Amino acid sequence: MKTFLVALLAISLLASGLSHGASAQLQAGGVNKEGSWYVGEGLKKGDQFSYNLCHVYYKDCTPFKIDFWVEGSQQVGSEDQWKLQVVVYDGGKIHKGTINVGKIAAEPIGSTKNLIPHAAAFKSSLSWLSAYATADTGDLTGKGPKKFSMPSWGKIGNIGGEQIIPAAEEKIPVPAGVFDTVRITWKTGGKVNNVWIVDNFPFPVKADTYAHVAEGVPPQEYRFELLSFQRDITKNPFEKIVDTGAVTTGGNCPVITEDFAYVTKNTNTNTMIISVKYSPKSPKQGCPMDMIIDFKRKVNQEEFENEVHYDILVVKAGASGTEVVRSIAGEAKRNALFTTGGQVRTTIDIKESGKTTYAILVKGTGPEVAPDALKAGFITFDVDVQAGTGTTTPPPTTPKPGEIVIPSWIKTNAKFWSDGSITDKDFVSGIQYLINQKIIKIPTSTSTGAKSDVIPSWVKDAAKFWSEGQTTDKDFVNGLQYLITNGIIKLKS
């Protein structure tokens, strides 16, 4: 009898998609709701979606906006797939292309080359549950549509992972509206993970999840929310959007390999050790450079620092000290970059030539919303950059009194603000940082003593016209000076 019961338990675990190892303990779940769900349920031609999305393997969960429209079906080999027209807004750049998703499991199967990293983030987050819930009704697969009333949908595969369960019915507000959802949840690394799904809606509307770690602070694995959704769009809504993401090179680029140049230094404040590896060893102007950054604890060089707020800068010596030429965080419309685990791998576009000084600036450590500057500091190192053929960039010059200096990439930020892609607060904090760091240099103006939190519509109009090339830099600066003199942007003394 005992043997029969053990066998019966093993069969029941397998039937629910669980591992039958010693760590698989049945956790009660399920909600009192009719119906089932799978990734891609209800997806059809003409659907248009917009999401804010991040994933830990793409720039340490740096968010980007992805819009996609279901153009229609296409046959690829023996498989019938959906073809999506896609636009990604990422760090001030716009990437256009296509992604193909399956019909049995609505996850990316292929994409245009420029969208490969974004398609991977899509697959690992928006359509991640396709590992459990698909349109396949075959009983032997262990997949197929999952009922909301099931006690478990399966088990997380990592060590110590728990079961994925429908936990509760919840009314969830997201930018696209308020939805009646079922919250799918599991635990990993001591964190509770949640994904909110809607019956007969193809993809989850919201998620907040964390990666499994054996020790330290679990990093955000992925996070997203639905911004907008429309059905029955008959014409490509992205037809007139211009792709600005292509890297223009001035000749053949050196190959990025695992043969790195190494730099290891203590920060100027002696509070952290920063190691940098970059490839190619002799990068070229107009080409990409791969960079790996390790933030290590001063007291134990084998341990990574957790939750580091940082920036990658190009700097030069100026009359009043070190001046910032480029800020990678600024170009991504952020005040700082962030890593939970203390190790970063990223690719940056080289715009300078000759001997170029890079700085890794630590702004603080701690939670993303509340950094502590106790361990702030920086290191610098020089990189010899080959000049790109026909794309020489003149060295930056110190502006004359009253001269206006605005890097051209800031026009993208102004455009995003003018069309509502970023808020007034985001625009003001970004511009404030760029001015304080002398990335934007404008003539000083005398404060009128006025104080206002309201940005007049003409300032946004000026930013829009300037971003479209219809007005001059001076017109845009007039708007910035208004924000400064009215205390909306505050400059360092």
C-alpha positions as CSV (number, residue, x, y, z in Angstrom):
1,M,0.0,0.0,0.0
2,K,2.8,2.4,0.9
3,T,4.6,1.7,-2.4
4,F,1.3,2.4,-4.3
5,L,0.9,5.8,-2.5
6,V,4.4,6.8,-3.3
7,A,4.0,5.9,-6.9
8,L,0.6,7.8,-7.0
9,L,2.3,10.9,-5.6
10,A,5.1,10.8,-8.2
11,I,2.6,10.5,-11.0
12,S,0.5,13.4,-9.7
13,L,3.6,15.6,-9.5
14,L,4.7,14.7,-13.1
15,A,1.1,15.4,-14.3
16,S,1.3,18.9,-12.9
17,G,4.6,19.6,-14.6
18,L,6.7,19.3,-11.4
19,S,10.1,17.7,-10.8
20,H,9.9,14.7,-8.6
21,G,13.1,15.4,-6.7
22,A,13.3,15.8,-2.9
23,S,12.8,19.6,-3.1
24,A,9.5,19.4,-4.9
25,Q,6.9,19.9,-2.2
26,L,3.3,20.6,-3.2
27,Q,2.3,24.2,-2.5
28,A,-1.4,24.9,-2.5
29,G,-2.5,27.4,-5.2
30,G,-5.4,27.9,-7.6
31,V,-8.2,30.5,-7.8
32,N,-11.9,30.1,-8.0
33,K,-12.1,31.2,-11.7
34,E,-13.3,29.3,-14.7
35,G,-11.0,29.1,-17.8
36,S,-7.4,28.7,-18.6
37,W,-4.5,30.7,-20.1
38,Y,-1.4,30.3,-22.3
39,V,1.1,32.7,-23.8
40,G,-0.4,34.1,-27.0
41,E,-4.0,33.4,-26.1
42,G,-6.2,35.6,-28.3
43,L,-3.3,37.0,-30.3
44,K,-4.4,38.0,-33.8
45,K,-3.5,40.0,-36.9
46,G,-3.8,43.8,-36.3
47,D,-3.0,43.7,-32.5
48,Q,-0.6,46.5,-31.4
49,F,1.1,46.5,-28.0
50,S,3.5,48.9,-26.1
51,Y,5.5,47.8,-23.1
52,N,8.1,49.2,-20.8
53,L,10.5,46.3,-20.2
54,C,13.8,45.3,-18.7
55,H,15.8,42.1,-18.2
56,V,18.8,41.4,-16.1
57,Y,20.9,40.0,-19.0
58,Y,20.3,43.2,-21.0
59,K,22.3,46.0,-19.4
60,D,21.5,44.9,-15.9
61,C,17.7,45.5,-16.3
62,T,18.1,48.9,-17.9
63,P,14.5,49.6,-19.1
64,F,13.5,50.2,-22.7
65,K,10.2,50.7,-24.5
66,I,9.1,48.1,-27.1
67,D,6.2,48.6,-29.4
68,F,5.1,45.8,-31.7
69,W,2.3,45.2,-34.2
70,V,1.1,41.9,-35.5
71,E,1.4,42.3,-39.3
72,G,0.1,38.7,-40.0
73,S,1.1,35.1,-40.5
74,Q,3.9,33.7,-42.5
75,Q,5.2,30.2,-43.2
76,V,8.8,29.5,-42.1
77,G,9.7,26.0,-43.0
78,S,7.0,23.7,-41.7
79,E,5.9,26.2,-39.0
80,D,3.3,28.9,-39.1
81,Q,4.5,32.0,-37.3
82,W,3.3,35.5,-36.5
83,K,5.4,38.3,-38.0
84,L,5.7,41.4,-35.7
85,Q,6.8,44.8,-36.9
86,V,8.8,46.2,-33.9
87,V,10.1,49.6,-32.7
88,V,12.4,49.7,-29.7
89,Y,13.2,53.0,-27.9
90,D,16.4,52.4,-26.0
91,G,18.8,54.9,-24.4
92,G,18.0,57.7,-26.8
93,K,18.1,55.5,-29.9
94,I,15.3,54.0,-32.0
95,H,15.7,50.5,-33.4
96,K,13.3,49.2,-36.1
97,G,12.9,45.7,-37.3
98,T,10.9,42.5,-37.2
99,I,10.5,39.6,-34.7
100,N,8.8,36.3,-35.5
101,V,6.9,34.5,-32.7
102,G,5.5,31.0,-32.7
103,K,1.8,30.2,-32.6
104,I,2.0,27.2,-30.3
105,A,4.3,29.2,-28.0
106,A,4.2,32.9,-28.7
107,E,7.8,33.5,-28.0
108,P,10.4,35.0,-30.3
109,I,11.9,32.5,-32.7
110,G,13.9,34.9,-34.9
111,S,14.4,38.6,-35.5
112,T,16.4,41.1,-37.6
113,K,20.0,41.3,-36.4
114,N,19.6,44.7,-34.8
115,L,16.8,43.5,-32.5
116,I,18.5,40.2,-31.3
117,P,19.2,41.5,-27.7
118,H,15.7,43.0,-27.4
119,A,14.1,39.8,-28.7
120,A,16.0,37.8,-26.1
121,A,14.7,40.1,-23.4
122,F,11.2,39.7,-24.8
123,K,11.5,35.9,-24.7
124,S,13.0,35.8,-21.2
125,S,10.3,38.0,-19.7
126,L,7.1,38.8,-21.7
127,S,6.8,35.3,-23.0
128,W,8.8,33.4,-20.3
129,L,5.7,31.5,-19.1
130,S,5.6,29.8,-22.5
131,A,7.8,27.2,-20.8
132,Y,4.7,26.1,-19.0
133,A,1.6,27.4,-20.7
134,T,1.2,27.0,-24.5
135,A,-1.5,26.4,-27.1
136,D,-0.3,22.8,-27.4
137,T,-3.0,20.5,-26.0
138,G,-0.9,17.3,-26.2
139,D,-1.2,15.6,-22.8
140,L,2.4,14.2,-23.1
141,T,4.1,17.5,-23.3
142,G,3.2,18.7,-19.8
143,K,2.5,22.1,-21.3
144,G,-0.8,23.3,-22.9
145,P,-3.2,25.9,-21.6
146,K,-3.1,26.1,-17.8
147,K,-6.3,26.3,-15.7
148,F,-6.6,29.2,-13.2
149,S,-7.9,26.6,-10.7
150,M,-4.8,24.4,-10.8
151,P,-2.9,24.2,-7.5
152,S,0.4,24.5,-9.5
153,W,1.5,25.3,-13.0
154,G,5.0,23.7,-12.6
155,K,8.2,24.2,-10.7
156,I,11.0,26.8,-11.2
157,G,14.0,24.9,-12.5
158,N,16.7,26.5,-10.4
159,I,18.0,25.0,-7.2
160,G,15.8,25.8,-4.3
161,G,13.1,27.1,-6.6
162,E,9.4,26.7,-5.7
163,Q,6.2,26.1,-7.6
164,I,4.5,28.6,-9.9
165,I,1.0,29.0,-8.6
166,P,-2.1,31.0,-9.5
167,A,-2.4,32.9,-6.2
168,A,-5.2,35.4,-6.3
169,E,-7.5,37.5,-8.5
170,E,-6.5,41.1,-8.5
171,K,-7.6,44.4,-10.1
172,I,-4.3,45.9,-11.4
173,P,-3.8,49.4,-12.8
174,V,-1.1,49.9,-15.5
175,P,-0.7,52.8,-17.9
176,A,-2.9,50.9,-20.5
177,G,-5.8,50.8,-18.0
178,V,-7.2,48.8,-15.1
179,F,-7.4,45.0,-15.7
180,D,-9.0,42.1,-13.8
181,T,-6.0,39.8,-13.5
182,V,-4.8,36.5,-12.0
183,R,-1.6,36.9,-10.1
184,I,0.9,34.1,-10.9
185,T,3.6,33.9,-8.2
186,W,6.6,31.9,-6.9
187,K,9.5,32.4,-4.6
188,T,13.2,32.3,-5.4
189,G,16.2,33.6,-3.4
190,G,14.0,34.8,-0.6
191,K,12.0,37.1,-3.0
192,V,8.4,36.8,-4.0
193,N,8.0,37.0,-7.8
194,N,4.7,38.1,-9.4
195,V,3.3,38.1,-13.0
196,W,-0.2,39.4,-13.6
197,I,-2.1,37.8,-16.5
198,V,-5.6,38.4,-18.1
199,D,-7.9,35.7,-19.5
200,N,-7.8,35.7,-23.3
201,F,-5.1,38.4,-23.4
202,P,-1.9,37.3,-25.2
203,F,0.8,38.5,-22.8
204,P,1.0,39.4,-19.1
205,V,0.1,43.0,-18.3
206,K,2.7,43.4,-15.5
207,A,5.6,41.6,-13.9
208,D,8.0,42.1,-11.0
209,T,10.6,39.3,-10.6
210,Y,14.0,38.6,-9.2
211,A,16.9,36.4,-10.2
212,H,18.0,33.5,-8.0
213,V,21.3,34.0,-6.2
214,A,23.1,31.8,-3.6
215,E,24.1,34.8,-1.6
216,G,24.0,38.6,-1.7
217,V,21.1,40.8,-2.9
218,P,18.9,39.2,-5.6
219,P,18.9,41.4,-8.7
220,Q,15.8,42.3,-10.6
221,E,15.4,39.6,-13.2
222,Y,12.8,41.3,-15.3
223,R,10.1,43.9,-14.9
224,F,7.5,45.2,-17.3
225,E,4.1,46.8,-17.6
226,L,1.6,47.3,-20.5
227,L,1.6,50.9,-21.7
228,S,-1.1,50.6,-24.4
229,F,-3.0,48.1,-26.5
230,Q,-5.1,48.4,-29.7
231,R,-6.8,45.8,-31.9
232,D,-7.6,45.8,-35.6
233,I,-4.8,48.1,-36.8
234,T,-4.7,47.6,-40.5
235,K,-1.7,49.7,-41.5
236,N,1.9,49.6,-40.2
237,P,1.8,52.2,-37.4
238,F,5.6,52.5,-37.4
239,E,6.1,53.2,-41.1
240,K,7.2,56.8,-40.7
241,I,9.4,56.2,-37.6
242,V,13.1,56.7,-38.5
243,D,15.6,54.1,-37.2
244,T,18.5,56.0,-35.4
245,G,20.1,52.9,-33.8
246,A,22.5,52.0,-36.6
247,V,26.2,52.5,-35.8
248,T,27.9,54.4,-38.6
249,T,31.5,53.2,-38.9
250,G,34.4,54.9,-40.7
251,G,35.8,51.7,-42.1
252,N,36.2,48.1,-41.0
253,C,35.8,47.7,-37.3
254,P,38.3,45.6,-35.2
255,V,36.8,42.3,-34.1
256,I,35.6,42.1,-30.4
257,T,37.2,39.0,-28.8
258,E,37.8,37.6,-25.4
259,D,41.4,38.9,-25.6
260,F,40.9,41.9,-23.2
261,A,43.1,44.7,-22.0
262,Y,43.0,44.9,-18.2
263,V,42.9,47.7,-15.7
264,T,42.5,47.4,-11.9
265,K,42.6,50.3,-9.6
266,N,41.4,51.5,-6.2
267,T,39.0,54.4,-6.4
268,N,40.3,57.9,-5.5
269,T,38.5,57.6,-2.2
270,N,40.0,54.1,-1.5
271,T,36.6,52.7,-0.8
272,M,36.3,50.2,-3.6
273,I,38.4,48.3,-6.2
274,I,37.3,48.6,-9.8
275,S,38.5,46.2,-12.5
276,V,37.9,46.9,-16.2
277,K,38.4,44.7,-19.2
278,Y,37.8,46.0,-22.7
279,S,38.1,44.6,-26.2
280,P,39.4,45.2,-28.8
281,K,42.6,46.4,-27.1
282,S,43.0,49.1,-29.9
283,P,39.4,50.2,-30.5
284,K,38.4,52.3,-33.5
285,Q,36.5,55.5,-33.7
286,G,32.9,54.9,-34.9
287,C,33.1,51.3,-33.8
288,P,31.8,49.4,-30.7
289,M,34.0,48.5,-27.7
290,D,33.0,45.6,-25.3
291,M,33.6,46.5,-21.6
292,I,33.4,44.3,-18.4
293,I,33.4,46.2,-15.1
294,D,33.8,44.5,-11.7
295,F,33.1,46.5,-8.5
296,K,34.9,44.7,-5.7
297,R,34.9,45.3,-1.9
298,K,38.0,47.0,-0.6
299,V,38.1,44.6,2.5
300,N,37.8,41.5,0.4
301,Q,38.8,41.5,-3.2
302,E,37.0,38.2,-3.9
303,E,33.6,39.7,-3.1
304,F,31.6,42.0,-5.3
305,E,29.9,45.1,-4.1
306,N,26.1,45.0,-4.3
307,E,23.8,47.6,-5.7
308,V,26.2,50.0,-7.3
309,H,25.1,53.3,-8.9
310,Y,27.7,54.3,-11.5
311,D,28.5,56.0,-14.8
312,I,31.0,55.5,-17.6
313,L,32.5,58.8,-18.7
314,V,34.9,60.2,-21.2
315,V,36.8,63.1,-19.5
316,K,39.5,65.6,-20.3
317,A,41.6,68.1,-18.4
318,G,40.2,71.6,-18.6
319,A,41.0,75.0,-17.2
320,S,38.9,74.4,-14.1
321,G,39.8,70.8,-13.6
322,T,38.5,67.5,-15.1
323,E,35.6,68.1,-17.5
324,V,33.1,65.5,-18.7
325,V,33.0,65.0,-22.4
326,R,30.5,62.1,-22.5
327,S,28.2,60.4,-20.0
328,I,27.0,57.0,-21.0
329,A,24.2,57.3,-18.4
330,G,23.3,60.7,-19.8
331,E,23.1,59.3,-23.3
332,A,20.7,56.7,-22.0
333,K,18.5,59.4,-20.4
334,R,19.5,58.3,-16.9
335,N,21.1,60.0,-13.9
336,A,23.1,56.9,-13.2
337,L,23.5,53.3,-14.3
338,F,22.8,50.5,-11.8
339,T,24.0,47.0,-11.1
340,T,22.7,44.8,-8.3
341,G,25.4,42.2,-8.4
342,G,28.5,44.3,-8.9
343,Q,29.5,43.0,-12.4
344,V,28.6,44.7,-15.6
345,R,29.1,43.8,-19.3
346,T,28.2,46.4,-21.8
347,T,29.1,47.7,-25.3
348,I,29.7,51.4,-26.0
349,D,30.1,53.2,-29.3
350,I,33.4,55.0,-29.6
351,K,33.0,58.6,-30.8
352,E,36.5,60.0,-30.0
353,S,39.9,59.2,-31.4
354,G,43.5,59.3,-30.2
355,K,44.4,59.0,-26.5
356,T,41.0,59.0,-24.7
357,T,40.6,59.1,-20.9
358,Y,37.7,57.0,-19.5
359,A,36.4,57.3,-16.0
360,I,34.3,54.7,-14.1
361,L,32.4,56.9,-11.6
362,V,30.7,55.3,-8.5
363,K,27.9,57.6,-7.3
364,G,26.9,55.5,-4.4
365,T,25.7,52.1,-3.3
366,G,22.4,50.8,-1.9
367,P,18.8,50.4,-3.2
368,E,18.0,51.8,-6.6
369,V,15.7,54.4,-5.2
370,A,17.9,55.5,-2.2
371,P,21.7,55.3,-2.9
372,D,24.3,56.1,-0.2
373,A,27.3,58.1,-1.3
374,L,29.6,56.8,1.4
375,K,31.6,54.6,-1.1
376,A,31.5,57.2,-4.0
377,G,34.7,57.5,-6.0
378,F,36.2,57.0,-9.4
379,I,39.1,55.6,-11.4
380,T,40.4,56.7,-14.7
381,F,42.3,55.0,-17.5
382,D,43.6,55.8,-21.0
383,V,42.6,54.0,-24.2
384,D,44.4,54.6,-27.5
385,V,41.6,54.8,-30.1
386,Q,42.3,54.5,-33.8
387,A,40.9,57.3,-36.0
388,G,38.0,56.2,-38.1
389,T,38.4,56.6,-41.9
390,G,36.6,59.8,-42.9
391,T,34.9,60.3,-39.6
392,T,37.3,62.3,-37.5
393,T,35.8,64.0,-34.6
394,P,37.3,67.3,-33.6
395,P,38.6,67.5,-30.1
396,P,36.2,69.2,-27.6
397,T,37.0,72.9,-27.0
398,T,36.4,75.1,-24.0
399,P,33.5,77.4,-25.0
400,K,34.0,81.2,-25.0
401,P,32.0,83.3,-22.6
402,G,28.4,83.3,-23.7
403,E,29.0,80.6,-26.2
404,I,26.3,77.8,-26.4
405,V,27.5,74.2,-26.5
406,I,24.9,71.4,-26.8
407,P,25.8,67.9,-27.9
408,S,23.6,66.8,-30.8
409,W,22.4,63.6,-29.1
410,I,20.5,65.7,-26.5
411,K,17.9,66.5,-29.3
412,T,16.7,63.0,-28.9
413,N,16.0,63.6,-25.2
414,A,14.1,66.8,-26.0
415,K,12.0,64.9,-28.6
416,F,11.1,62.2,-26.1
417,W,10.0,64.9,-23.6
418,S,8.0,66.8,-26.2
419,D,6.0,63.8,-27.4
420,G,5.3,62.6,-23.8
421,S,7.7,59.6,-23.8
422,I,9.3,60.9,-20.6
423,T,7.8,63.0,-17.8
424,D,8.5,66.7,-17.0
425,K,10.3,65.4,-13.8
426,D,12.5,63.1,-15.8
427,F,13.4,65.8,-18.4
428,V,14.2,68.4,-15.7
429,S,16.3,66.0,-13.6
430,G,18.2,64.8,-16.7
431,I,18.9,68.4,-18.0
432,Q,19.9,69.5,-14.5
433,Y,22.4,66.7,-14.3
434,L,23.8,67.4,-17.8
435,I,24.2,71.1,-17.0
436,N,25.8,70.4,-13.6
437,Q,28.3,68.0,-15.2
438,K,29.0,70.6,-17.9
439,I,27.8,68.3,-20.7
440,I,25.5,71.1,-21.7
441,K,27.2,74.5,-21.4
442,I,25.0,77.5,-21.6
443,P,25.5,81.2,-20.6
444,T,24.7,81.9,-17.0
445,S,21.6,83.9,-16.2
446,T,20.5,85.9,-13.3
447,S,17.8,84.4,-11.1
448,T,14.7,86.5,-10.9
449,G,13.9,85.1,-7.5
450,A,10.7,83.6,-8.9
451,K,9.7,80.0,-8.0
452,S,7.4,77.8,-10.1
453,D,6.9,74.1,-10.5
454,V,4.9,74.5,-13.7
455,I,6.6,74.3,-17.1
456,P,4.9,76.5,-19.6
457,S,3.7,74.9,-22.8
458,W,6.0,77.1,-24.9
459,V,9.1,75.5,-23.3
460,K,8.0,72.1,-24.5
461,D,7.0,73.5,-27.9
462,A,10.5,75.1,-28.1
463,A,12.1,71.7,-27.3
464,K,9.9,70.0,-30.0
465,F,10.8,72.5,-32.7
466,W,14.5,72.4,-31.8
467,S,14.5,68.5,-31.8
468,E,13.1,68.7,-35.3
469,G,15.6,71.2,-36.5
470,Q,13.1,74.0,-37.0
471,T,14.7,76.4,-34.5
472,T,18.2,77.2,-33.3
473,D,20.2,76.1,-30.2
474,K,19.7,79.6,-28.8
475,D,15.9,79.1,-28.9
476,F,16.2,75.9,-26.9
477,V,18.6,77.6,-24.4
478,N,16.0,80.3,-23.8
479,G,13.7,77.6,-22.6
480,L,16.4,76.1,-20.3
481,Q,17.2,79.6,-18.9
482,Y,13.6,80.1,-18.0
483,L,13.6,76.8,-16.1
484,I,16.8,77.9,-14.3
485,T,15.7,81.4,-13.4
486,N,12.4,80.1,-12.0
487,G,14.1,77.5,-9.9
488,I,12.8,74.5,-11.8
489,I,16.3,73.5,-12.7
490,K,18.9,74.1,-9.9
491,L,22.5,74.5,-10.7
492,K,25.4,73.7,-8.4
493,S,27.0,76.8,-6.9
